[in-house]
């Protein structure tokens, strides 16, 4: 069972690739989110429901994988990047420039972790693992939506 949870939290073991697992987790999200929004449903409310379910499962699975590995937020866990990056591209225009900007902004906020994003990491277990990326995704989404509205 723990290997299934590790496969989920590492997004198909992408989080085990050496180097920059968070960036890899964000990159693998982009085609998933694009194909979901173009081939499955363009409805952002359905997508938000799916993201919510993945987030809740991510909290539970991150708790179990972290306990198994003896680390509260292991680097191999990138389900949080999948969720945060998907939020960052939620309902933005299907234009390469917007998607690239969303990727960059999400990574900047996820790495830099200004104020509330950083504070959210102090939440216990899987909630802290997931919440900073959710917030980074929301900030990136707000900026992209604002820019899209101005153009």
C-alpha positions, 0 to 999 in steps of 0.5 A: 500500500505504501508504494501506491501512496508513494506513486501518488504523492510523487506523481508517478515517481516524477518526484524521485527524479534527481535535481529539482523534483518540485519543478518536474512536478510542476512541468508534468502538470502542464500537459495534464491540465491542458489535456483535461481542460481541452479534452475532458471538460473546459468547465473550471468548476468541475476541474476545481472539484477534481483539484479539491479531491486530489488536494484532500487525498494529497493531505492524507497520502502525504501524512502516510508517506512522510511518516513512512519516510520519517520526514514531514515534507519529503522532497519526493512528494510533488502532488502539492506541486501538481495541485498548485500548478493546476490551480495557477492555470485554472481557467486561464486563456489557452495561450502559451504565453499565459501558461508559461507565465503561470508556470514561472509565477507559481515556481517563484511563489512556491520557492520564495514563499512570501508571508502567508505562503511560508506561514502555511508550511507550519501547519501540521503534516500533509496540510502544511505540505499541500497548503503552501502550494495551494496558496502559491497557485492562487497568487499566480492565478490571480496575477495571470487572471488580472493580466488577462483582463487587462489585455 
